[in-house]
Amino acid sequence: MPSQAHTIAVIGGTGAEGSGLALRWAQAGHRVIIGSRDGAKAQAAAAELSERLGGGDIRGAESAAAVSAADIVVLTVPFAAQRPTVEGLRDRLQGKILIDVTVPLVPPKVARVQLPPTDSCVVAIQEMLGDGVRVVSAFQNVSAHKLKDLGRTIACDVLVAADDKDARRIGMDLADDAGLRGIDAGPLANSVVAESLTSVLIWINKTYKVPDAGLMITGLK
Amino acid sequence: MPSQAHTIAVIGGTGAEGSGLALRWAQAGHRVIIGSRDGAKAQAAAAELSERLGGGDIRGAESAAAVSAADIVVLTVPFAAQRPTVEGLRDRLQGKILIDVTVPLVPPKVARVQLPPTDSCVVAIQEMLGDGVRVVSAFQNVSAHKLKDLGRTIACDVLVAADDKDARRIGMDLADDAGLRGIDAGPLANSVVAESLTSVLIWINKTYKVPDAGLMITGLK
């Protein structure tokens, strides 16, 4: 069991990255709600993950209901869907922690860093939501298929950035609960590193012909 | 001896980062010229490095002369000095490779990512110099005092980004010659990762009370 069990809504949780995180958090003893625009699809995905895990508290719901029932909301949608999705959930997010996993990839050149005018797309979401929501940046650099392989130890650190120290700590704990290592990466502005690194990892995968390059921070005690 | 011996001018080579790289390249068998606005200071620094190394081909010169004598120019100056320094050397740089180590730190908040309007400060230099100079981004994340400790194995990868593939390869080889591991990080636009990561590493050093956090790319063969 984790040190503190949360109710975590994973918006976009029917996708590869979101469902991988959901699986690992349910395994660690958190209550997980898969959120999707399509509630039936979310329920089907939750049932599949429960079966895969052989238990765990995973259910599915339409996104708005998922957010309302959660204390932590995790956003795992494509860049183009990030802002409209958050706008639609804005009121329900107030008072909660939002962990934004969005990577500002611009197809077709996804192996090339192309930051938005605000640099960090997660900082832009914090500015839109205001101080009532504590936004955390994390999990941009972890490959989805590694997460789904529950027996596997993942050699990839998670850079966790947030302006609120307690929210940053919770993000780091959730990385640890997912079998990764959460690293305190500082204020939300530092999210630029994780957001841009994904393109470099995609480049490395292609160039070195490997399936899932990651990063580790060295020199820690 | 390196696979190919270069004549490398290290502009700003009297500083900590530049002199650390100079030392390691001289040790590997390259000809190194320490460049500085003050030629006498450059010669004194070169003499000191030669003594430390117990040999090696290291000399000092005023920056313009150093650039003219070199086939590879390495820029290790503070962000505020980057553009004026390159502007002053512009004509002499034509036809050469420029390895730009500049990190866009904005004091006093150096542990906070604050990218310039162009995102990458190295891309801005490539645009200023034009196609006649092949600009490479590298070495932003290696701690200077690790470089100076010649007996030490450094657990830190070097992300090497450049639009020219051959120049990128040379940057990677120079990382290897310095006892590091050069990683092909793709086009010059991907320099954003290395440029922003330094602030995160400074944050980590402070937060985890360690002297020199670094990065390693995992998942390579």
Chai-1 contact restraints between the chains, C-beta under 6 A:
chainA,res_idxA,chainB,res_idxB,connection_type,confidence,min_distance_angstrom,max_distance_angstrom,comment,restraint_id
A,R112,B,P187,contact,1.0,0.0,6.0,A-B,restraint_1
A,R112,B,A189,contact,1.0,0.0,6.0,A-B,restraint_2
A,V113,B,A189,contact,1.0,0.0,6.0,A-B,restraint_3
A,V113,B,N190,contact,1.0,0.0,6.0,A-B,restraint_4
A,V113,B,V192,contact,1.0,0.0,6.0,A-B,restraint_5
A,L115,B,D119,contact,1.0,0.0,6.0,A-B,restraint_6
A,D119,B,L115,contact,1.0,0.0,6.0,A-B,restraint_7
A,A155,B,T218,contact,1.0,0.0,6.0,A-B,restraint_8
A,D184,B,T207,contact,1.0,0.0,6.0,A-B,restraint_9
A,A185,B,V200,contact,1.0,0.0,6.0,A-B,restraint_10
A,G186,B,W203,contact,1.0,0.0,6.0,A-B,restraint_11
A,P187,B,R112,contact,1.0,0.0,6.0,A-B,restraint_12
A,A189,B,R112,contact,1.0,0.0,6.0,A-B,restraint_13
A,A189,B,V113,contact,1.0,0.0,6.0,A-B,restraint_14
A,N190,B,V113,contact,1.0,0.0,6.0,A-B,restraint_15
A,N190,B,V200,contact,1.0,0.0,6.0,A-B,restraint_16
A,V192,B,V113,contact,1.0,0.0,6.0,A-B,restraint_17
A,V192,B,S196,contact,1.0,0.0,6.0,A-B,restraint_18
A,V193,B,S196,contact,1.0,0.0,6.0,A-B,restraint_19
A,V193,B,L197,contact,1.0,0.0,6.0,A-B,restraint_20
A,V193,B,V200,contact,1.0,0.0,6.0,A-B,restraint_21
A,S196,B,V192,contact,1.0,0.0,6.0,A-B,restraint_22
A,S196,B,V193,contact,1.0,0.0,6.0,A-B,restraint_23
A,L197,B,V193,contact,1.0,0.0,6.0,A-B,restraint_24
A,V200,B,A185,contact,1.0,0.0,6.0,A-B,restraint_25
A,V200,B,N190,contact,1.0,0.0,6.0,A-B,restraint_26
A,V200,B,V193,contact,1.0,0.0,6.0,A-B,restraint_27
A,W203,B,G186,contact,1.0,0.0,6.0,A-B,restraint_28
A,T207,B,D184,contact,1.0,0.0,6.0,A-B,restraint_29
A,Y208,B,L220,contact,1.0,0.0,6.0,A-B,restraint_30
A,V210,B,G219,contact,1.0,0.0,6.0,A-B,restraint_31
A,V210,B,L220,contact,1.0,0.0,6.0,A-B,restraint_32
A,D212,B,G219,contact,1.0,0.0,6.0,A-B,restraint_33
A,A213,B,I217,contact,1.0,0.0,6.0,A-B,restraint_34
A,A213,B,G219,contact,1.0,0.0,6.0,A-B,restraint_35
A,G214,B,T218,contact,1.0,0.0,6.0,A-B,restraint_36
A,G214,B,G219,contact,1.0,0.0,6.0,A-B,restraint_37
A,L215,B,L215,contact,1.0,0.0,6.0,A-B,restraint_38
A,M216,B,M216,contact,1.0,0.0,6.0,A-B,restraint_39
A,M216,B,T218,contact,1.0,0.0,6.0,A-B,restraint_40
A,I217,B,A213,contact,1.0,0.0,6.0,A-B,restraint_41
A,T218,B,A155,contact,1.0,0.0,6.0,A-B,restraint_42
A,T218,B,G214,contact,1.0,0.0,6.0,A-B,restraint_43
A,T218,B,M216,contact,1.0,0.0,6.0,A-B,restraint_44
A,G219,B,V210,contact,1.0,0.0,6.0,A-B,restraint_45
A,G219,B,D212,contact,1.0,0.0,6.0,A-B,restraint_46
A,G219,B,A213,contact,1.0,0.0,6.0,A-B,restraint_47
A,G219,B,G214,contact,1.0,0.0,6.0,A-B,restraint_48
A,L220,B,Y208,contact,1.0,0.0,6.0,A-B,restraint_49
A,L220,B,V210,contact,1.0,0.0,6.0,A-B,restraint_50
